[in-house]
Amino acid sequence: MNALTLWLILMLVFFIAYFLGMRNAAVRVASGPSPTSEFPPEKLAAFEALLTPMLAISGHKEAAGKFIEFYGRLRGGAEEMFRQIREAFTGESVTPILMEGDANDVCVLLLPQSVLPAVHTRPRWWLHWLLFVATIATTTWAGALFAGVDLLKQPGRFAVGLPYSLGLLLILGAHELGHYFTAKAHGIEVTPPFFIPVPFALGTFGAFIKIKSLTPNRRALFDVAVAGPLAGLVFAIPALLIGLRYSHIVPAGTTSTGISVSSSVLLSCLAKISLGASVSEGNRLLMHPLAFAGWLGLIVTALNLLPIGQLDGGHMSHALFGTRRAHRVSEAALVLLFVLALFVWQGLMFWAIIVFFIAGTRDAPAANDVTPMGWPRKALGYFTFLLLLLIIVPVPRALYQTIGVHSPYF
């Protein structure tokens, strides 16, 4: 059995497991009396003034508690209607969520407070700082190895690993703090960043934050999602530009190591800005550790911007297109990711599997998941997805003369 056949079988198993999981997670509608009997008449009157026609369904979701869904069409603007819905259930043990319905209607989900995460919990700062310090150590170790120094044998030369370590942690930290401060600005409960140290490979698996409360609307969902990648790029691009000045350019055909300057449109442009005329057709870059940290920052940004599930790009797609269309985009992007990993670059398979299990194809809805965003945010979203393409797409033939590089794909 060759490697391609093995990966195809594994991919088939993953997708079967995914669809079986989706089926088992389906909501079971409860039998018994109408759910409308559980509310006082004035509560039902509030819904009848907001939705027409109104259909109520009750059920249980993953044994977490009873919920009730009201389906219908809004009698007014989504924001005003949702404000009235929240006022109607102030003081109750449920949280209303306004979502897209199955057709042209909407769904008001009354979610029990018991299924929501605990908020206003104090962060365990000692744990965040411990993980951060440990990640400094592991990335310094990795940076030193990248420079050809084994710190077990030469611990006094730890400084050679710092450009990579500090550059990468600055990029990852800016990414997560972009999420953190934007979430705080929208009144969303969120934890400080958790850094993930590993004593091998790149020295870290990145960082993440945990959102502890509902996102109020799609505008906030978009803002929090897009802030991380853009904040990371603010540091990744200068790190790459500076690091490239201390990198070595290797002529075509002399080595298979390093990174081809034509492997990415954005990398090619930055290489020309930093190195000028010394970058010519077929060159490969033996990157300085700081440049490598910047390049990793671009790769991490690109992976996060994929419009899949709970990745930043998945949240942005949800905010831009709505739940149903974003889910279709997410499924298509996930399939494409596996196809690329199988037939273009098998090194991508590890990340495809991680995305499959961690991100899924759906993300949590906002409290008001119906009101669309304005054009300024939409334009920013499309621009950010354009950056994704510039990072992952190799230099097309039409740009050869402009950028001055040769693509190995032609």
N, C-alpha and C positions, 0 to 999 in steps of 0.2 A: 504494500500500500504506500503510494507516494504521499508527499506532504500536502499537495493540493487536495487530494481525495480526503485525507484526514481532516483538514480544515473545513471542507464542505460538509462532512458528516457532523463535526462539532457545531457548525453554524446551524444546521438543520435541527439538531438537538436543542440548541439555545432558543430557537424560534418556536419550536413545539412547546418547550417549557414556558415560554413567555405567554403564548396564547392560552395554554391551559390555566396558567395563573390568572390571566385576565378573566377567564370564564368562571373560575372558582371564586373570584373576588366580586362577582356580580351581586347586586343587591337583591335580597330575597324579600318580596313584598309580603307583609304580614296579613294573615286572615283575621277576621273578627269585625268589631264595630267600626264604623267610619271614623277616621282620625279627626274629623271635624267635631266629633262629640267630646274631644278632650280639651276644647278651648271655650272660654266664655263667649257669648254672642257678640260682645263688642269687639273681640279680637277677629272673629270671622267677618264682621261688618267692615273692619279695616281692610281686610284682604279683598272683599267684594268691591270695595271702592277703588282698589288698585289694579285688580286683575279681572279680565273678562275674556271668555268664560273661565270659571275656576274649577280645577280638578285637584283633589287632595289624595295623596298616596302615603301610607305609612309603612315602615319597615325597619329592619335592623341592619347595620353595616358592621361586619366583622365582629359581631357580638360586643361592640363598644358602647352601645346605647341606642335608644329609639330616636328616630328622626322622622320628620314629616316634610314632604315635598308638595308645594302648590304650583300648579302649571296654569298658564294663561297668558294673555297679552296685556302689557302695561297700558293703563289709561292715560299716562302722561310721560314726561321725560324721565329717563332712568334714574338720574341723580336725585330728583325730587321724590320720586316714588320710593326709592330705597331709603331716603331719609325718613319718610313716614313709616315705612316698615320697621325700621330700627326703633323709632319712637313708640310704636305700638307694642314692642316686646321689651322695652326697657324694664329692668328688674326681674325678668323671667330667667329661667335656667336654660335658655336656648340662645343661640347666636344665629341671626339670619344671614344668609348668603344669597346674592342675586346672580344667577348664572344663565347662560344660554340654554334654551330648551331644545327639543328634538326637531322642531320645524321653525316656524317664524315666531314662536312664543318664547316665554322665559320661564325659568324655574326659580322659585324661592325655597331654598333649603333651610329648614330650622334644625340646626345642628346642636346636639346636647353639649353643654359646657364640659362634660366629663371626657369627651373625645379630643378636646383642644389641649395643646401643650400648656404646661404651667408657665405663667409669665411672672415678671417681677422677681425672678430668682437672682440672687447675687452671683456674679461670675466668680469662679475659682481662679483668682489671679495667679496663685502659686503654680497651678497646673499650666496655664498659658505661658508664663515666663519659663518654667522648666522645659516645656517642649521647644520654646524658641531658642533657649541656650543650647539644648541638645542638638537642634537643627543647625545652629552655627557650627558646632563641633563636627557633625557628620558632613556638612557641605564643605568645610575647610579641609577635612580629610579627602573628600572627593576632588576638590580643586587642586590639592597638592599632587594627588595621583595623576590627575590630568596633565600636570606640569612635569611629571616624571619623578616625583619625590615621594618616598614612602616614609610617612611620619613616625611609624614604629621604629624605624632605623635612624631617622634624622628628625627627632621632635623639635629641635631648635629652628627648623626651617619652615615652621607653620605659616609664616607670613606669605609664602608663595601660593598658599591656597586661599588667602583672604580676598583677592580681587574677584574670583569666581563666587566665593561664599557670600560676601557682602553685596555684590552686584545682584546675584540671584535672589537673596532674601529681601533686598530693597524692592525688587520688581514684584515678588510674590506678596510682600507686605503691603505695598501700595495697592495692589489688586484687591486684597481682602479689606483693607481699610477704606477703599472706595465704596465697597458694598456697605461696610459698617456705618460710616458717617452718613451716607445717603439714606440708609434705613432709619437711623436715628432722626434725621431731618423729617422723615415722613411719619414719625411716631411709632415705628415698628420695633418691637422688642427683639434684640439680637445679641448674640454672644460675641466677645472679642475673638480674634482669629486663633484657630488651633493650627500650629505648624506640625508637620509629620516628618520626624527624622527617620532615616534608614541608613544603616552602616555599610552601604554598598551602592553601586551604580552612581546615580546623580547626587546621592546624599540626602534626598528628600523626595517625598511623594506630593509635595505642594503644601497648601494650607486651605482651610475652609472656615466658614462661620456657620452658626446654626440660627435660623430665624425662629423665634419663640412665640410669634403671634401672627394673626392674619394680616396679609397685605391689604390696605384699604381699597385700592382700585387698580385698574390696569396702568394708569399713569405712574403710580408708585412702583408697581411691579417692573415696569420698563426702566425707570430711573435707577432702581437698585441693581438691576441686571447689567445695564450698560456702563454703570460707573466703574465697576471692577476692571473690565478689559481696558477701558480708556485710561484709567489711572495707571495700570501696569505698563501700557505702551508709552506713557510719558517718561518712564525711566528705562524701559527696554530699548527704545530706539537710540537715546543718547549713549547708553552703555555699549550698544553694538557699534555705533559710530566711533566712539573713543577707542574701544577695544580693537577695531579693525586696523587702526593706525599702527598697532603693535603686532599685527598678525603677519603671517608669511604667505606670499602668493607663489603657488607652484604651477609651472607650465603644464599644459595638457599632455597626458600620456606618460608623465614621469612618476606618478603615484596614484593609487586608488584611495588613499586616505584623504581626510579633510572633507570639505563641503563644496560642491560645485556652486559657483556664483550664479549660475542660471537655474538653480533648483527652485528659486522663488523670485517673483517679480520685485517684491519689496526688498529682499536681500540684495538683488542686483543693483537696484537704485541706490541703496545705502552704501554699497561697496564702491560705486562710482563716485558718490559724494565724498567718501572718506579717503579713497585711494587714488581717485582720478584716472589718469591715462595708464597707470600701471596695471589696471584690470583690462585684460583682453580676452579674445575668444578662447574658450576651453579651460581657463584658469580654475584652479581649486584653491580654497582658503584653508590654511592651517591656522586655526583661530587661537588668539590669545585667550586666556581664561575669562577675562572680562567680556570679550566679544562672544565667547561661547555662552556665557550667562545671558547676554542680551538676546542671542539667537534662541536659547531655550525659552526666554520670556516671550518671544514671538510665537513659538510653537505652543506654549501653554495657553497663550491668548487665543490662538486659532482653535485649539481643541475646545476651549470653553465657549467659543462663539459658534460652534456647530449647533444648528437649530434642532436640538434633540432634548426632549424631556426636561429634566431638572438642571441641565447645563445653562449657563448664562444666555446662550443663544436660544435655547428652548424657551426660557422666560420671555426673552425679547420677542420671539415669534408669537408666543401666546398673547402678549400685549398688543402686537401689531395686527394680528389676523383673527384673534378670537380662539376659543377652545377647540372647536371642531376642526377648523382648517389647520391650526397649529399642530394638532394631533396627526393629521395626514402628512403634513410636512415632516414631522418628527419621524414617523415610520419610514417614509421614503429616504430621509437622510441617513437613518440607521442602516437600512439595507444597502445604500450606496457606500457607506463606510466599510461594511464587510466586503462588498464587491471590490473596492479599492485595495483592501487588505489582502484579498485572495489573488488578484490578478495584476496589481501594480507594485505594491510594496508590502511584503509580508511582515515587515517590522511593525506595521500599523495594527496587526491583529491583536497584540497585547492591549493596546489602547481601545480598540473596538470592543473587546470583551469587557474591559473595565467600564466603558460607557454603557454597554448593554445592561450590566448588573446594577450599576450605581445610578444612572440617570433615567433609565426607562424611556417611555415615550410620552408620558403625561407629567404635568406638574400641578401643584395645588392651585385652586382658583383664588382669585382675590375676593374680598368681601362683596364689592360691587364689580362683577366680572362682565358687565354688559356695556357700560359707558365707554365709547372708543376714545382713543387719544387724538390730539390735534396734529396738524401737519408738521410743526417744528420737531416733535418727537419722532414722527414717522420718517422725516428726512434724516435725522440723526441715526435712526435704526438702519435705514438702507445704506448710509455711508459706512456704518460699522460693519455690516455684512460685506461691503465692498472691500474693507480692510482684510477681512477673512480671506477673500479670494486672492488679494494681492500677496498674502503670506503663503498660501498653499499652492498657487498655480505657478508652474514653471514659466520661464520667459517665452512668450509666443514668437513665432518667426517675424511678425510685423514689427517687433520692438528691437530686433537685433542691432540695427544701425544706431538707433536712438540710445540704447543702453550700452552697446559695445560688447556683448557677450554672446557666446554660442550655446545653444541648448542641446544637451545630450539626447533629448527625446525626438530629435529630427535627424 
